């Protein structure tokens, strides 16, 4: 099979398109693979360093070879940037959800869903602020929070992205580059979903209403945050963290929430934006585009398109 392989950790240029042995056991003949921030961190060797040479890529859609069924799979150990991938954490796809939508909805949608519902306990009386709201997780979270009846404020860096969020149903938008994000908000948030960290986390945490909470599921700013318990008690606010692996550890939770997302997508109530389509030979370019923080929506690799 053809795969985009890394033999060293580093920048987007470390990928090389090469023939590689197929994985053993049950496999998926891959149609599309996704590009995620976790892949970027693994490529850099920043955490969960895979043994080299390695095939990265955490989510795919295709057909399970053992029965020919159309499936999506989440590959926590990687293996997605290839024409054949391990059949790990596989869920069958309904006929009314296309491959691109399934790929975009599954991983990012699970993060959005559990950040909002399982940890955030979103309700109709909430004012929800979503950082990087035009991104792969963010734009799905906007739709899910809106469906829960909450008021939604999306943060994005450009007028075009903010117009996109308004079209998705966000009640208001703010410039994510504003020097004082708390002052940029029209309302006081009761729930924040943050994938940025750093200054953004600190300012939005400080802007929370009493008894509000912030759910952190990423750190694109690459700046560590610390939270003082005394400050939480004084403000009567909460900080929660989310990692998708905890959902994958619970097979019933994983399958039930995936089915819920696919149901919403099939009914047209949840729509994923595809931010870019790349051939297998251009995985490095897709990583560079994602790192530039100028993309929106889900980036997709067509593993059978070579140029």
N, C-alpha and C positions, 0 to 999 in steps of 0.2 A: 504494500500500500504506500501511497505518498503521504508524507506528514511534514509539518513545519517543526523542525527540531532545534533545540538549543544545546550547545555543548559547553557554554560558559554563561555566567550571569553577567548582566550588563544592560546596555541600552537596546532600543528597538532593532538595531542592526544585527543582533546575535542570532536571529532566526535564519535557518537554511532549509530550503525545500529539498527533501531527500527521500529515497526509498527506506522504509523501516519495516521490521517484522510486525505482523498483526498481533494484537493482544490475545492471550489464551482465554478459554472459557466462552461463555455466552457473549456475543458481541452485537453491536449496532452498526449497520451499514449507514454511515453518516450522510445526511443531506446538507445540513447547515450546522455551524458551530457559532457560539457567541463569544464576545470579547468583554471581559470584566476587569474591574480595578484589581481584584484579587490576582488575576493573571499577571498584571503589571508588577505587583509586589513580588510575586514568585519569580518572575523573569529577572528582576533586580537582585534576587537573593535576599530580600529583606525579611521574609518569614516563610515558614513551611518550605524550606529549600528542598526541591526534589533532587533525587540522585541524577547525575548527568551521564549520558545525554538524556534529555527529557522532552516529552511532548506535553505542552501546557494545554489549557482549554478546559473549562469547568462545566459547560453545558452544550448539549447537542440535541438535534432531532434527526430522525431517520427511521429505518425499519430494523426491527429485531430479527436477526438472521434465523433464529430458531423457529419462529412462527410467522414471519413476514408482517407482523403488526406494526403500524406506525406508532412510534413512541418518542418521548423525550427522556433524557437522562441527565442527571447531575453527577458530575465526576469530581469528587473532592480531591482525588489524587491526580487529576489532570488526565490528558489523553484525548482531548476534544479536537485539537487542530490536526486532524487526520481523517482519512477516508473510512477508517474502521476504528471504533472506540469500544471500550468495555461497557457492558450492559449493567451499569450500577445505578441504583436509585431510579429505576425505570418506571414511568407512568404512561399508560396508553392514552392516545390523543383522540378526542371526539372528531367526527367527520366534519363538523361545522367550524373547526378552528384550523386555519392554514399553518404551514410549517413556520413561517416567519413570526406570526403572531404567537404561536405556541412557544417558540424559543424565547421571544421577548417577554412573554408574560410569566414564564415559569420561575426562573431564578429571581429576577428583579421583582416580580409580583409577589413572591413569597416573602421577600424582605419587606416590601411595602405593607403587605397584609398583616404580618405578625408585629411589625413595629407599631402600626396603628391600633390593631385590635388586641393582640395577645398581651403586649407590654403597655401600649399607650391607652388602652381601654377607651378608645374614642367614642364620643357620644354626640348627640344632636346639639348640646349646649356648649360644645368646645369651639374655640378659635385655634385652628391648627396652622402653624407656620412650617413650611417645608423648604429646606435648603436645596440648592442644586435642583430646583423643581422641574427643569426641562430635561433632566438627565434620565437615564434608563429606569432607575427606581423612582425618582421624584415625580415624573409625569404620571406614573401609575398611581402613586400615593395621592396625588391631587384628585384623581378620579375616584379612588376608593374613599377618601375622606369626604368628598362631596356626596357620594352615595350614602354615607353614614349620616348625612344631615348636618355635618359640621360646617362652620364658616372656614374658608380656606384662603390663606395668604401664601403665594408662591414667591420665592426669591430666585432671581435670575439676573444675569449680567448684561443682557442686551435688550433693546426695545422689541426686537423680533421674537425673542424667547418669551418675553412677558406677554406679548400679544398671543402667542401660542398657548400660554397657560390660561389666559382669559377665555380663549376658545374652548379649553377643556372644562371650564366651569369654575375656575378660581374666582373668588369674590373680589380679590385685590392682589396686586403684585408690588414688589419692591425691588430696588436695585441691590443686588448682592454685594456690590462694591461700595455701597454707601459707608462713610466713615463711622456712622453711629447707627447700627441696624435697629436698635431699640427705638430710636427717634423716627426711623423711616417707616415704622409700622403704624397703620391707621388704628389698630386695635391691640389690646394687650393679649398676648397668647396664653392659652391654658395648656397647650400641647405643642411641642416642637419636635420635628423629625430632622435630625442633623447627620449629614454624611461628610461634612467638611472639617469640623473640629477647629482648633486654634482660636483665633480672634472671633470667628463666627460663633463658635460654641459659647465662648465666654460672654459675648454681648447678648446673645439670645437667652442664655440661661439667666442672666441678670434681668432680662425683660419679662420673665415669666410672672404671671399672676400668682398670688398665694394659692397653694395647693396644686399649682401647675407642675408639669413634668416634661422632661426632655429625654427623648430616646436617641441615643447615638448608635449609628450602625456603620460608620466609616470615618476616615480621617484623611481626606484628600489634601488638606493643608499641610500634612506631614509635620504638625506641631503638637507636641504632647499637651494634654490638659490634666490638671489636677483639681479635685473637688474636695473642699473642706467640709467635714460633717457638721461642724458648728455653724457654718454659713447656711447649709441646707436647713438646719433646725430653725435658725433665725428667720429665714425667708419662707419656711414651710413649703419647700419645693422638693422635687425628686429628680434623680438622674438614673436612667436605666440604659443598659447596653444590650445590643442584639447581635447575634452571630448565627448565620443560617445553619451551621453544623448542628446546632441544638435541635432544630426541626428535623434534620435528616436522621438524628439519633432516635427519633420517635416515628417509626414507619407509619403508624395510623394517622398521626398528626400531619405528616408530610403528604400522604395520599389524599386525605380529606380536604386539606387546604388547597392542594393543587387542583383537585376536582372542582372546588368552589371557584377558583380563578378561571378555569377553562369554561365553566358554565357561564360566568359573567361575560367572557370574551365571545362565546358562541352566540349569546343574546345581543351582542353589540353594546353592552354596558361597560365594557372595559376594552380600550383600544390602545395598542402599543405603537409608538412611533419608531420606525426604522430609520436610524440616523446615518447609516452608511452600509454599503455592500462591497465586499472585497474578495478577490480571488485568494486561493490558498497561498500563493506566492507572495501575497501582500499583507500577511499577518503583522509584520513589523510596522508597516505603514498604519495599519489599524491601531496598533498600540501607541504609536506616536500621536495620532489624531486624538485618541482618548486622553493621553497625558496632557495634551495642549489645553484641555478643558474648554474647547470650542465646539465640541459635538453635542448633539442632543438626541435622546432616544437610544435605541439599541443598535450596536454595531454587529454586523453579521458576516461570517466567513462562508462563502460557497466553496466547499472543499473539492468539488469536481470542476471548478473553473480555475484554470492555472494562470491565466494572464488577464 
